[in-house]
Amino acid sequence: MKHKLQKLAAEEGASAVITAIMLSFLLGMASLTIDIGMSYAEASAIQNVADAVALSLGQCLPVEDNAAAIAGVVALADEYAEKNGYTGLTAEDIVFGDLVEGRYRSLTINLSKTTPTYLAKIIGVEEITSRKSATVSAVPAGSLVGCVPVGISAHAYQTAIETGIKEHVVFKEGGGGGENGFFGYIVIDGSNGNARALLDTFKYGYDGEVCVGDIYPVAKGNKASVAKEGVNYRMSLCTHFPGDGGCNYLHYVEDCPRVMTFMIYDFMDFNTVRVKGFSAFVLEYSENEDEIQGSFIELNVAHTSYTSDIDGGIYTYRLTG
């Protein structure tokens, strides 16, 4: 009888040890699960901050490859991060990529946050670090507000770019005798394409949205005066860089009237065109009234859901990673 009691006591002792071990294990797993859940919530919040900061910096793309421009982006990133509740962002948290013709076309924001555990300390896990990133890229804009009723063919644009003709480019109405390409007047405002309507849209830009894929009629008749009057009007309104004659391709203010955005298109037939993309000029004076002269520039416009397959130098931005 005594032997049986001793055996029973031993078994009960072993069961107690096993139970204690199992309870410790279950408590540890439960603790870790709770802390992992909290860490997941932190990671989600960090990802939201990274996305928000990246999208806010999209308006800066493309970024010049110089110290001042990069420092400006870093300062903005820190400002946007703090507004979203994240402190301690450094220059090392921003990685620039896609350097094209002296400008970065994308950047990545890398954020991390280390949070102490609470219950998981029981099993020796003192802290959990969450790391998240977001990449924003400049992409050719596929829609635009403010276009002038002028466009050039995709072929003419590609020829100019491939031959390196980006400055002091001359476009002649109907091709003329010009070497640099054709421009035509496009009726984008729903009017009948008369000279007065075209001139008004040239002066002030079209207040509607023009999108890649849109189809428009070509204006008929002699419109030689539109370019002359429209260019002179826009040129006269520039008040920037007075010591240097105003805005030019070396220095310009993006919303200056001399900065003109226009369509790149393909002909569907002799009377209609389909929009393929967009480009921008800083206008220059020309003595001939049937010409538009200027230098190609790059612009960044507000976020749009439309993109273009033609890189005309006007960019919007996207989260790409």
Backbone torsions as a table, in degrees:
resi	resn	phi	psi	omega
1	MET	NA	-44.8	178.3
2	LYS	-59.9	-38.4	-180.0
3	HIS	-64.6	-40.2	-179.6
4	LYS	-66.3	-40.8	178.5
5	LEU	-63.3	-40.9	178.0
6	GLN	-63.0	-41.6	179.6
7	LYS	-64.4	-42.4	179.0
8	LEU	-63.1	-41.8	179.3
9	ALA	-63.4	-39.8	178.8
10	ALA	-63.8	-42.4	179.7
11	GLU	-65.1	-41.3	178.1
12	GLU	-63.7	-37.7	177.8
13	GLY	-64.8	-42.3	178.5
14	ALA	-64.1	-41.2	179.2
15	SER	-63.1	-39.4	179.7
16	ALA	-64.1	-41.0	178.5
17	VAL	-63.4	-46.9	179.9
18	ILE	-61.7	-43.5	179.2
19	THR	-61.4	-42.1	179.5
20	ALA	-63.4	-42.2	178.9
21	ILE	-63.3	-45.3	-179.5
22	MET	-63.7	-42.0	178.7
23	LEU	-63.3	-41.0	177.9
24	SER	-62.8	-43.2	179.5
25	PHE	-62.7	-48.0	-179.3
26	LEU	-63.6	-39.8	178.0
27	LEU	-64.6	-41.2	178.2
28	GLY	-63.4	-44.1	179.5
29	MET	-65.3	-41.5	178.2
30	ALA	-63.3	-41.2	179.1
31	SER	-62.5	-46.0	-179.2
32	LEU	-64.4	-39.1	179.1
33	THR	-62.2	-42.6	179.1
34	ILE	-63.4	-46.0	-178.8
35	ASP	-68.5	-36.2	177.0
36	ILE	-64.7	-39.5	177.1
37	GLY	-61.1	-42.4	177.4
38	MET	-65.9	-38.4	178.5
39	SER	-65.7	-38.0	178.0
40	TYR	-61.8	-41.1	177.5
41	ALA	-63.3	-40.6	176.9
42	GLU	-62.8	-43.0	-179.4
43	ALA	-62.7	-40.6	178.1
44	SER	-63.2	-40.7	178.4
45	ALA	-65.5	-41.1	178.6
46	ILE	-64.3	-39.9	178.2
47	GLN	-62.7	-40.7	178.1
48	ASN	-62.2	-39.6	177.8
49	VAL	-65.4	-45.3	179.8
50	ALA	-59.6	-43.9	178.6
51	ASP	-62.7	-44.2	-178.1
52	ALA	-64.5	-43.4	179.7
53	VAL	-65.7	-44.1	-179.8
54	ALA	-60.9	-46.3	179.6
55	LEU	-63.5	-38.0	178.1
56	SER	-64.1	-35.1	-179.9
57	LEU	-80.1	-12.8	179.0
58	GLY	-57.2	-30.4	179.8
59	GLN	-66.8	-15.3	-179.8
60	CYS	-88.0	-14.4	-175.6
61	LEU	-81.5	146.2	-8.2
62	PRO	-68.6	150.8	-177.8
63	VAL	-106.9	130.5	177.2
64	GLU	-62.2	142.5	179.2
65	ASP	-84.8	68.5	173.9
66	ASN	-144.1	159.8	-171.8
67	ALA	-60.5	-40.6	-177.1
68	ALA	-65.4	-44.6	-179.2
69	ALA	-65.1	-42.7	-179.4
70	ILE	-66.1	-41.4	178.0
71	ALA	-61.7	-37.4	177.9
72	GLY	-63.4	-40.5	178.5
73	VAL	-65.9	-42.6	179.6
74	VAL	-61.8	-42.5	179.6
75	ALA	-63.3	-42.3	177.9
76	LEU	-64.7	-41.0	179.6
77	ALA	-60.2	-44.3	179.1
78	ASP	-63.3	-40.6	179.1
79	GLU	-63.5	-47.1	-179.3
80	TYR	-66.1	-37.1	179.6
81	ALA	-63.8	-44.5	-180.0
82	GLU	-63.9	-37.2	177.8
83	LYS	-63.9	-24.8	179.4
84	ASN	-99.8	14.2	173.2
85	GLY	87.1	13.1	-179.7
86	TYR	-113.1	127.3	179.5
87	THR	-117.1	155.6	175.0
88	GLY	92.4	13.3	177.9
89	LEU	-66.6	138.1	-179.4
90	THR	-124.2	170.8	178.6
91	ALA	-60.7	-30.4	-179.6
92	GLU	-69.4	-15.7	179.1
93	ASP	-82.0	-5.1	-179.3
94	ILE	-115.6	121.9	-179.6
95	VAL	-114.4	120.7	178.6
96	PHE	-90.9	146.3	179.4
97	GLY	-142.9	178.9	175.2
98	ASP	52.1	63.9	176.7
99	LEU	-81.3	112.2	-177.9
100	VAL	-126.2	119.2	178.7
101	GLU	50.9	44.7	174.3
102	GLY	82.0	8.9	179.9
103	ARG	-133.0	140.4	176.0
104	TYR	-83.1	128.4	-177.8
105	ARG	-95.8	-6.7	179.5
106	SER	-152.7	162.4	173.7
107	LEU	-152.4	153.8	-179.4
108	THR	-122.1	133.8	175.8
109	ILE	-100.4	123.4	177.3
110	ASN	-112.2	118.8	-179.5
111	LEU	-122.1	150.2	176.6
112	SER	-145.9	154.8	176.9
113	LYS	-148.9	128.3	178.3
114	THR	-103.8	125.6	-179.6
115	THR	-119.9	135.9	177.6
116	PRO	-69.8	146.4	175.4
117	THR	-83.9	166.3	179.3
118	TYR	-115.3	-65.8	-178.8
119	LEU	-85.6	-28.2	-176.5
120	ALA	-68.9	-10.0	174.9
121	LYS	-59.4	-24.2	-179.6
122	ILE	-57.7	-35.1	-178.5
123	ILE	-105.7	17.5	172.4
124	GLY	90.3	6.5	177.6
125	VAL	-93.0	107.9	-173.1
126	GLU	-86.9	-31.7	-176.4
127	GLU	-156.6	160.3	177.9
128	ILE	-130.6	129.8	-180.0
129	THR	-105.7	128.7	176.5
130	SER	-105.8	131.1	178.3
131	ARG	-124.1	128.3	-179.6
132	LYS	-138.2	155.5	-179.9
133	SER	-143.1	160.8	175.5
134	ALA	-147.5	136.0	179.7
135	THR	-115.0	131.6	175.6
136	VAL	-118.2	139.5	-176.6
137	SER	-130.0	146.1	171.7
138	ALA	-78.8	131.4	178.3
139	VAL	-130.6	148.3	180.0
140	PRO	-58.4	127.5	-178.2
141	ALA	-66.5	140.2	180.0
142	GLY	-109.4	3.9	173.9
143	SER	-150.7	155.9	-173.4
144	LEU	-155.4	143.0	170.5
145	VAL	-111.2	137.0	178.0
146	GLY	102.8	9.6	179.2
147	CYS	-62.3	148.2	167.8
148	VAL	-86.8	160.4	-175.9
149	PRO	-81.2	45.7	-176.3
150	VAL	-131.7	145.9	175.3
151	GLY	-150.1	166.0	174.2
152	ILE	-127.7	154.0	-179.5
153	SER	-69.3	150.8	178.4
154	ALA	-59.3	-36.4	179.6
155	HIS	-64.4	-44.4	-180.0
156	ALA	-64.0	-39.9	179.7
157	TYR	-64.8	-47.5	-179.5
158	GLN	-61.6	-38.6	178.7
159	THR	-62.3	-44.2	179.6
160	ALA	-61.5	-44.4	-177.6
161	ILE	-69.1	-44.4	-177.1
162	GLU	-66.3	-29.9	179.2
163	THR	-91.2	3.2	176.8
164	GLY	78.1	15.0	-179.9
165	ILE	-88.1	93.6	-178.5
166	LYS	-119.6	-15.5	-175.9
167	GLU	-119.5	141.0	178.3
168	HIS	55.2	44.2	-179.4
169	VAL	-79.4	138.0	178.6
170	VAL	-114.7	124.5	173.8
171	PHE	-110.8	130.8	179.9
172	LYS	-105.3	139.4	178.6
173	GLU	-61.3	129.7	178.1
174	GLY	69.6	11.3	-179.7
175	GLY	94.9	-42.8	179.7
176	GLY	48.9	-141.0	174.9
177	GLY	-104.6	14.9	-173.1
178	GLY	-71.1	151.4	179.1
179	GLU	-90.6	-19.5	-168.1
180	ASN	-99.5	-1.6	172.8
181	GLY	131.0	178.8	-175.5
182	PHE	-103.5	140.9	163.5
183	PHE	-129.3	150.3	179.2
184	GLY	-135.9	157.3	176.4
185	TYR	-87.2	130.4	-177.0
186	ILE	-116.4	133.4	-178.2
187	VAL	-86.6	98.9	-177.4
188	ILE	-107.2	-6.5	-173.8
189	ASP	-101.0	5.9	179.1
190	GLY	80.4	4.0	179.0
191	SER	-81.7	-175.1	176.6
192	ASN	-87.7	6.0	175.9
193	GLY	80.4	21.9	178.4
194	ASN	-72.4	163.2	-173.2
195	ALA	-61.1	-39.0	-178.9
196	ARG	-64.9	-44.0	179.3
197	ALA	-64.3	-42.0	179.2
198	LEU	-63.9	-40.7	-179.0
199	LEU	-64.7	-42.7	178.9
200	ASP	-61.4	-43.5	179.8
201	THR	-68.6	-33.2	176.6
202	PHE	-65.2	-44.2	-177.0
203	LYS	-65.4	-45.7	-168.6
204	TYR	-108.6	-9.9	-176.3
205	GLY	79.2	149.6	-179.5
206	TYR	-75.8	128.1	-175.9
207	ASP	-83.9	0.2	174.6
208	GLY	-96.4	177.0	-179.0
209	GLU	-97.1	130.0	173.5
210	VAL	-105.8	131.8	-174.5
211	CYS	-122.8	151.0	171.2
212	VAL	-56.4	133.9	-178.0
213	GLY	98.3	-17.5	177.5
214	ASP	-63.6	146.7	179.2
215	ILE	-116.5	129.4	-178.1
216	TYR	-132.8	153.2	175.6
217	PRO	-80.5	152.6	174.3
218	VAL	-85.7	136.6	179.1
219	ALA	-68.6	142.9	-179.5
220	LYS	-100.1	158.7	171.8
221	GLY	85.0	179.5	-176.5
222	ASN	-80.2	118.8	-178.9
223	LYS	-125.5	28.7	-173.8
224	ALA	-59.2	-33.4	-176.1
225	SER	-71.7	-20.7	-176.7
226	VAL	-62.0	-47.8	-178.5
227	ALA	-62.2	-46.5	-176.7
228	LYS	-62.0	-51.8	-178.2
229	GLU	-67.9	-40.4	-178.6
230	GLY	-65.4	-44.5	179.7
231	VAL	-65.4	-45.7	-179.8
232	ASN	-60.1	-40.2	179.6
233	TYR	-62.6	-49.0	-178.8
234	ARG	-66.3	-40.1	179.7
235	MET	-61.9	-38.9	-174.6
236	SER	-70.6	-19.8	-176.2
237	LEU	-86.1	-9.2	-178.7
238	CYS	-72.1	126.9	178.3
239	THR	-118.3	11.3	-175.1
240	HIS	-93.2	152.9	176.2
241	PHE	46.6	56.4	-175.9
242	PRO	-60.0	-29.7	179.4
243	GLY	-73.7	-13.7	-178.5
244	ASP	-117.0	17.0	177.1
245	GLY	81.7	14.0	178.0
246	GLY	95.3	-170.7	-178.0
247	CYS	-65.7	138.1	170.4
248	ASN	-144.9	-176.0	-173.5
249	TYR	-67.6	-16.3	179.2
250	LEU	-82.4	-32.1	177.5
251	HIS	-152.4	126.9	-177.2
252	TYR	-154.2	157.4	173.4
253	VAL	-102.9	128.4	-168.8
254	GLU	-61.3	-31.7	-179.0
255	ASP	-96.0	15.4	175.9
256	CYS	-68.2	142.8	177.5
257	PRO	-58.9	-22.4	177.7
258	ARG	-70.8	-20.1	177.5
259	VAL	-83.3	116.5	-173.2
260	MET	-119.2	127.4	177.4
261	THR	-103.6	140.2	-175.9
262	PHE	-144.9	172.0	-174.9
263	MET	-91.9	148.2	166.2
264	ILE	-109.9	129.7	-171.7
265	TYR	-141.1	167.9	169.0
266	ASP	-117.1	144.3	174.9
267	PHE	-73.9	133.6	170.2
268	MET	-89.6	-37.1	173.3
269	ASP	-159.4	-165.5	-177.3
270	PHE	-70.4	-17.4	-172.1
271	ASN	-111.1	-13.0	-175.3
272	THR	-137.4	154.2	177.6
273	VAL	-131.0	156.9	174.1
274	ARG	-116.1	129.5	-178.1
275	VAL	-70.3	130.7	179.8
276	LYS	-111.5	-24.6	-177.8
277	GLY	-179.9	-166.2	-175.9
278	PHE	-142.8	152.2	175.7
279	SER	-143.5	176.6	-176.4
280	ALA	-142.7	147.1	178.1
281	PHE	-119.5	151.1	152.7
282	VAL	-99.5	117.6	-174.6
283	LEU	-67.1	150.5	175.9
284	GLU	-133.9	156.4	179.2
285	TYR	-68.3	143.2	174.0
286	SER	-135.0	139.7	-178.6
287	GLU	-77.9	-19.9	-177.1
288	ASN	-96.9	128.0	-173.4
289	GLU	-73.1	-12.3	178.8
290	ASP	-99.1	18.0	-178.8
291	GLU	-122.4	151.8	167.6
292	ILE	-122.8	124.4	-178.1
293	GLN	-120.8	142.4	177.8
294	GLY	-178.6	-175.7	179.1
295	SER	-124.2	136.9	179.5
296	PHE	-65.6	141.3	176.2
297	ILE	-136.1	171.1	175.1
298	GLU	-108.0	141.4	178.0
299	LEU	-131.5	154.7	171.0
300	ASN	-116.5	128.8	-178.3
301	VAL	-114.7	172.0	-178.9
302	ALA	-60.2	157.9	-178.9
303	HIS	-58.6	132.5	176.5
304	THR	-136.1	149.7	-178.9
305	SER	-80.0	-7.7	-178.8
306	TYR	-98.8	140.6	174.7
307	THR	-128.6	168.3	-177.6
308	SER	-125.5	149.7	174.7
309	ASP	-81.7	-13.6	179.2
310	ILE	-100.7	124.0	178.2
311	ASP	-86.9	94.7	-179.3
312	GLY	-96.6	4.2	177.0
313	GLY	94.7	2.6	174.2
314	ILE	-110.3	122.2	-169.9
315	TYR	-120.4	144.4	162.6
316	THR	-112.3	-165.0	-175.3
317	TYR	-143.9	156.7	-176.8
318	ARG	-143.1	147.6	165.5
319	LEU	-76.0	121.5	-176.9
320	THR	-118.4	7.7	178.5
321	GLY	-177.0	NA	NA
